[in-house]
Amino acid sequence: MGRQTDKKKFNLPTAYTILFSIIIVIGIITQFIPQVNKAGISDVVMSPIKGLKDAIDVSLYVLLMGGFLGVVTKTGALDAGIGSIVKKLNGKEFILIPILMFTFSLGGTAFGMSEETLAFYALITATMLAAGFDSLTAVATILFGAGCGVLGSTVNPFVVSISIDSLKGVGVEVNQAVVMGIGVALWLSSLLISIYFVMKHAKKVKENPNATLLSKEEVKAAKSAFTNSKEETLEFTTKRKIVLALFGLSFVVMICGVIPWEKFGINIFKHTDFLTGNALGNWWFSELATWYTLMAIVIGVVYGLKEKEIVSAIIEGASEMVGVALIIGISRGVSVIMSSTGLDVYVLNNASHALSGMSPILFINIAFLIYIGLSFLIPSTSGLASVSMPIFGPLAKSLGFPSELIISTLGAGCGLVNFITPTSGVIMGGLAIAKVEYSTWVKFASKIIICIYISSAIILSIGMMLL
């Protein structure tokens, strides 16, 4: 008997309710801590709206990316292309999982690929369903793929560069080669663990679709959203091949746009600012939103869609992403209320005091746990690096411990939490796109996260002994 039944003893509330509840709890906590600003009713009520305001660039990117996908879907190129790929694989569909996970992990370790993955959920989910897997396999492939890369950041500027700059500001020098070495160990170990579990789940579902952890409602929603309702396979015409090539080009340019090339000494994209005013490597969500809108129009014109059809497809595609955009914005409200009340700094200062006087192994493991806790409250890796490194770095130096390990511990803590925290717009947004309930994801991901935690703690402990 499989999991796909109507019986469900407990259902977590929606993502919106979870996020609002967290904001309310934080507001209540501030009433009992004298050293922080007490959150008033207005702070609690306004933090989700301020979060939406702060995250407007990401939300707009998601909406317009949805419009882009709407036009591509209208052409039928995705269905035809996916059908062609699965047919060619002919029983070798499992190879998709490690290839995609490794590719996403490269983006994670190199430039902190996170919000950018939202553009891939619809495509990967449709591909996995066509290959005989489930939408949970698709989510795991993307989230654990990119997430393992972020956990083991090597040159990710949002973890490594910001941390090193923050430490330099307080007189602490860092050997980046050591950070990269530890990052590689964390990255590859967590990735191998993830690939094993995701492939194990995919194989089980492939052999018996009823063995999925998804409920009947989730399965139905995913099939309705990502499976071609027509029985016949769409023909992979020349026009559709061109559309799919443009579709792929869109993602290549997106990735080129957000990788900080100049930080790596690469200047070949220095004069590519003619389109958005910013050269490739300096793009962020506003430029990406513009790029996807332009490509939606180009693809529509190339395929021969009429002007009204293109506009209609963009609006329809964007409308399907409204819920995702709202979740991303509201999740930012948690960081807003933490920052406005000063609770984030209070927690950081008390955490640093708790670490004083510990043995090296105990120090790094407690620091790891503290960063896991902090990452729930401050899901932004760059934000946490900026506020925590000036506190934890000098503390480690004063105790004679390597500051490089503090950076790796930050990355490991943030990476681990961002596999599962409801305060992450990427997790809640990705799940919403793939039609997977948060409670289902928690049940699936928990054992993988525990295994990654153990392997990461061992690597950090070994690093502490060797350095």
C-alpha positions in Angstrom: 0.0 0.0 0.0 1.3 3.5 -0.8 1.2 6.9 0.8 -1.1 8.3 -1.9 -4.3 8.1 0.1 -7.0 10.5 1.4 -6.0 9.9 5.0 -4.1 12.7 6.6 -4.0 12.9 10.4 -2.5 16.4 10.4 -2.0 19.1 7.9 0.2 22.1 8.4 -1.6 25.4 7.7 -0.8 27.3 4.5 2.6 29.0 3.9 0.9 32.4 4.6 -0.4 31.3 8.0 3.0 29.8 9.0 4.8 33.1 8.1 2.3 35.3 9.8 2.5 33.1 12.9 6.3 33.4 13.0 6.0 37.2 12.8 3.5 37.3 15.6 5.6 35.0 17.8 8.7 37.2 17.3 6.6 40.2 18.2 5.5 38.6 21.4 9.1 37.5 22.3 10.3 41.1 22.1 7.9 42.0 24.9 10.0 40.0 27.3 13.5 41.1 26.4 14.4 44.5 27.9 17.4 45.0 25.6 15.4 45.2 22.4 12.7 47.5 21.1 9.3 46.1 21.9 7.3 45.4 18.8 4.0 47.2 18.7 0.8 46.0 16.9 1.7 48.2 14.0 5.2 46.6 13.7 3.6 43.1 13.5 0.9 44.2 11.1 3.2 46.2 8.8 6.2 43.8 8.7 4.7 41.6 6.0 3.8 44.7 3.9 7.3 46.1 4.4 8.7 42.7 3.5 6.8 42.8 0.3 8.1 46.3 -0.4 11.7 45.1 0.3 11.3 42.1 -1.9 9.4 43.9 -4.7 12.3 43.3 -7.1 12.3 39.5 -6.5 8.5 39.4 -6.6 8.4 41.3 -9.9 11.0 39.0 -11.3 8.9 36.0 -10.4 5.8 37.5 -12.0 7.5 38.4 -15.3 9.4 35.1 -15.4 5.9 33.5 -15.1 4.8 35.6 -18.1 7.8 34.3 -20.0 7.0 30.7 -19.2 3.4 31.4 -20.2 4.4 32.4 -23.7 6.8 29.4 -24.0 4.0 27.1 -22.8 1.6 28.6 -25.4 3.9 27.5 -28.2 3.9 23.9 -27.0 7.7 23.8 -27.3 8.2 22.6 -23.7 5.8 19.7 -23.9 7.2 18.6 -27.3 10.8 19.1 -26.2 10.4 17.2 -22.9 8.6 14.4 -24.7 11.5 14.1 -27.2 14.1 14.1 -24.4 12.3 11.4 -22.4 11.8 9.3 -25.5 15.5 9.5 -26.3 16.5 8.6 -22.8 14.4 5.4 -23.1 14.8 4.0 -19.6 17.8 6.1 -18.7 15.8 8.8 -17.1 17.6 8.4 -13.7 20.7 10.0 -15.2 18.8 13.3 -15.2 18.9 13.6 -11.5 22.7 13.5 -10.7 23.4 15.7 -13.8 20.9 18.3 -12.8 21.8 18.3 -9.2 25.5 18.7 -9.9 24.8 21.5 -12.3 22.6 23.4 -9.8 25.2 22.8 -7.1 27.9 24.5 -9.3 25.7 27.6 -9.4 25.2 27.4 -5.7 28.9 27.2 -4.8 30.0 29.7 -7.4 27.5 32.5 -7.1 24.9 31.5 -4.4 22.3 30.4 -6.9 19.0 30.5 -5.0 16.2 32.8 -6.1 17.3 32.2 -9.7 16.2 28.6 -9.4 12.6 29.6 -9.3 12.7 29.9 -13.0 13.5 26.2 -13.4 10.7 24.7 -11.2 8.1 24.5 -13.9 10.4 23.0 -16.5 12.1 20.5 -14.2 8.7 19.4 -12.7 7.2 18.8 -16.1 10.3 16.8 -17.1 10.3 14.7 -14.0 6.6 13.9 -14.4 7.1 12.9 -18.0 10.0 10.7 -17.0 7.7 8.8 -14.5 8.8 10.4 -11.3 6.9 12.9 -9.1 6.9 16.6 -8.4 8.7 15.9 -5.1 11.6 14.5 -7.1 11.7 17.8 -9.1 11.7 20.0 -6.0 14.4 17.9 -4.3 16.6 17.9 -7.4 16.6 21.7 -7.5 16.5 22.6 -3.8 19.1 20.1 -2.7 21.2 20.6 -5.8 21.6 24.4 -5.5 21.4 24.2 -1.7 24.4 21.8 -1.4 26.4 24.2 -3.4 25.5 27.2 -1.2 26.2 25.0 1.9 29.7 24.3 0.6 30.4 27.8 -0.8 33.8 28.2 -2.4 33.7 31.5 -4.2 30.0 32.4 -3.6 30.2 36.2 -3.1 27.2 36.3 -0.8 28.9 34.1 1.7 32.6 34.2 1.1 33.3 37.7 -0.3 31.0 39.5 2.1 32.4 37.5 5.1 36.0 38.3 4.1 35.2 42.0 3.6 33.4 42.1 7.0 36.3 40.4 8.8 38.9 42.8 7.1 36.8 45.7 8.5 37.6 44.5 12.0 41.2 43.6 11.3 40.9 39.9 10.8 42.8 38.4 7.8 41.5 35.4 6.0 43.2 32.8 3.7 40.6 32.3 1.0 42.3 29.1 -0.3 41.5 27.4 3.1 37.8 28.6 2.8 37.6 27.1 -0.7 39.1 23.8 0.5 36.6 23.4 3.3 33.9 24.5 1.0 34.6 21.8 -1.5 34.5 19.1 1.2 31.2 20.4 2.5 29.7 20.8 -1.0 30.6 17.3 -2.4 29.8 15.4 0.8 26.3 17.0 1.1 25.7 16.6 -2.7 26.5 12.9 -2.7 24.2 12.3 0.3 21.4 14.2 -1.5 21.8 12.5 -4.8 21.6 9.1 -3.1 18.3 9.8 -1.3 16.7 11.6 -4.2 17.5 8.8 -6.6 16.3 6.3 -4.1 13.0 8.1 -3.9 12.7 8.5 -7.7 13.3 4.8 -8.2 10.6 3.9 -5.7 8.1 6.2 -7.4 9.1 5.0 -10.9 8.4 1.4 -9.9 5.2 2.2 -7.9 3.6 5.6 -8.4 1.5 4.9 -5.3 4.7 4.9 -3.2 5.0 8.7 -3.4 4.8 10.8 -0.3 2.5 13.1 -2.1 -1.3 13.1 -1.3 -3.8 12.5 -4.0 -4.6 16.2 -4.1 -0.9 17.1 -4.6 -0.5 14.5 -7.4 -3.7 15.7 -9.1 -2.6 19.4 -8.9 0.9 18.6 -10.3 -0.5 16.6 -13.2 -3.1 19.2 -14.0 -0.4 21.9 -14.1 2.5 20.2 -15.8 1.1 17.3 -17.8 -0.2 17.8 -21.4 -3.9 17.2 -21.2 -4.1 16.1 -24.8 -3.4 12.4 -25.3 -1.4 12.8 -28.5 2.3 13.8 -28.2 3.0 17.3 -29.6 5.2 17.3 -32.7 8.7 18.7 -32.2 8.6 20.9 -35.2 11.4 23.2 -36.4 9.6 26.2 -34.9 9.4 24.6 -31.6 13.0 23.6 -31.7 13.9 27.2 -32.3 11.7 28.3 -29.4 13.4 25.8 -27.1 16.8 27.0 -28.2 15.8 30.6 -27.4 14.4 29.3 -24.1 17.7 27.7 -23.3 19.6 30.9 -24.3 17.4 32.9 -21.9 18.7 30.8 -19.0 22.3 31.0 -20.2 22.2 34.8 -20.4 20.5 34.9 -16.9 23.3 32.9 -15.4 25.9 35.0 -17.2 24.1 38.1 -15.9 24.3 37.3 -12.2 27.8 35.8 -11.9 30.2 38.6 -10.7 32.8 38.1 -13.4 34.9 41.1 -12.5 35.4 39.7 -9.0 37.1 36.7 -10.7 39.2 38.9 -12.9 37.1 38.2 -16.0 36.4 41.3 -18.1 34.9 39.9 -21.3 31.4 41.1 -20.5 32.6 44.6 -19.5 30.8 46.3 -22.5 27.5 44.4 -22.4 25.5 47.2 -20.8 23.7 48.3 -23.9 20.5 46.4 -23.1 19.8 47.2 -19.4 22.4 49.8 -18.5 24.3 47.2 -16.5 26.9 44.8 -17.9 26.5 41.1 -17.6 27.8 40.2 -14.1 26.1 43.2 -12.6 22.5 42.1 -13.3 20.0 41.5 -10.5 16.3 41.0 -10.4 15.2 44.2 -12.2 17.5 43.3 -15.2 16.4 39.7 -15.1 12.7 40.7 -15.1 13.4 42.9 -18.2 15.3 40.1 -19.9 12.6 37.6 -19.5 9.9 40.0 -20.7 12.0 40.8 -23.8 12.6 37.1 -24.5 8.8 36.4 -24.1 8.1 38.8 -26.8 10.9 37.5 -29.1 9.7 33.9 -28.7 6.1 34.9 -29.3 7.1 36.7 -32.5 9.4 33.9 -33.7 6.6 31.3 -33.2 4.1 33.4 -35.0 1.8 34.3 -32.2 -0.4 37.4 -32.6 0.2 40.5 -30.5 -3.0 39.8 -28.4 -1.9 36.2 -27.9 1.5 37.2 -26.6 0.1 39.7 -24.2 -2.6 37.3 -23.0 0.0 34.5 -22.5 2.2 36.9 -20.5 -0.7 38.0 -18.2 -1.9 34.4 -17.8 1.6 33.1 -16.9 2.2 36.0 -14.5 -1.2 35.4 -12.8 -0.2 31.8 -11.9 2.8 33.3 -10.1 1.0 35.8 -7.9 0.8 33.4 -5.0 4.5 32.7 -5.3 5.4 36.4 -5.4 3.3 37.1 -2.3 4.9 34.3 -0.3 8.4 35.5 -1.2 7.5 39.1 -0.1 5.8 38.0 3.2 8.7 35.8 4.1 10.9 38.9 4.0 8.7 40.3 6.8 10.4 38.0 9.3 13.7 39.7 8.7 12.0 43.1 8.8 10.6 42.7 12.3 13.9 41.1 13.6 15.9 44.1 12.3 13.5 46.8 13.4 13.3 45.5 17.0 17.1 44.8 17.2 16.3 41.2 18.1 18.8 40.0 15.5 21.8 41.9 17.1 20.6 40.8 20.6 20.7 37.1 19.6 24.1 37.5 17.9 25.7 39.1 20.9 24.4 36.6 23.4 25.4 33.7 21.1 29.0 35.0 20.9 29.3 35.3 24.7 28.1 31.7 25.0 31.0 30.5 22.8 33.8 32.0 25.0 36.0 29.5 26.8 35.1 26.4 24.9 37.4 23.7 23.6 38.1 23.9 19.8 35.8 20.9 18.8 33.0 22.1 21.1 33.4 25.7 19.9 32.9 24.8 16.2 30.0 22.5 16.8 28.2 25.0 19.1 28.9 27.7 16.5 27.4 25.5 13.9 24.2 25.1 15.9 24.1 28.8 16.7 24.3 29.6 13.0 21.6 27.1 12.2 19.4 28.9 14.8 20.3 32.3 13.4 19.6 31.3 9.9 16.0 30.5 10.8 15.6 34.1 11.9 17.8 35.7 9.2 17.5 33.6 6.1 19.6 35.9 3.9 23.2 34.6 3.8 24.6 37.9 2.9 22.6 39.7 5.6 23.7 37.2 8.3 27.3 37.4 7.1 27.3 41.2 7.4 25.9 41.3 10.9 27.6 38.2 12.4 31.1 38.2 11.0 32.3 41.3 12.9 31.2 39.6 16.1 32.2 36.0 15.6 35.4 36.6 13.6 37.3 38.5 16.3 36.0 36.1 19.0 37.5 33.1 17.1 40.8 35.0 16.6 41.0 36.0 20.3 40.5 32.3 21.2 43.2 31.2 18.7 40.8 29.5 16.3 41.0 29.8 12.5 38.6 32.5 11.2 38.3 30.6 7.9 36.3 28.0 9.7 33.8 30.6 10.9 33.0 31.5 7.3 32.5 27.8 6.4 30.4 27.3 9.5 28.2 30.2 8.4 27.8 28.7 4.9 27.0 25.3 6.4 24.5 26.6 8.9 22.7 28.8 6.3 22.8 26.1 3.7 21.3 23.5 6.0 18.5 25.7 7.2 17.7 26.9 3.7 16.7 23.3 2.8 13.7 23.6 5.0 13.0 26.9 6.7 9.5 28.4 6.0 11.0 31.9 6.2 12.8 31.2 2.8 10.9 32.6 -0.1 12.8 30.2 -2.4 11.5 27.1 -0.6 7.9 28.3 -0.2 7.9 29.7 -3.7 9.4 26.6 -5.3 7.0 24.3 -3.5 4.1 26.5 -4.6 5.1 26.3 -8.2 5.6 22.5 -8.1 2.3 22.0 -6.2 4.0 20.3 -3.2 2.7 21.0 0.4 5.3 22.2 2.9 4.4 19.4 5.3 5.2 16.8 2.6 8.5 18.5 1.9 9.4 18.4 5.7 8.6 14.7 5.9 10.8 14.0 2.8 13.7 16.3 3.5 14.2 15.7 7.3 16.3 12.5 7.1 18.5 13.9 4.3 19.1 17.1 6.3 20.0 15.1 9.4 22.6 13.1 7.4 24.0 16.3 5.9 24.2 17.9 9.3 26.2 14.9 10.7 28.6 14.9 7.7 29.1 18.7 7.9 29.7 18.6 11.6 32.4 16.0 11.1 34.1 18.0 8.4 34.1 21.2 10.4 35.5 19.3 13.4 38.3 17.7 11.3 39.0 21.2 10.0 39.3 22.6 13.5 41.8 19.8 14.4 43.9 20.3 11.3 44.1 24.1 11.1 
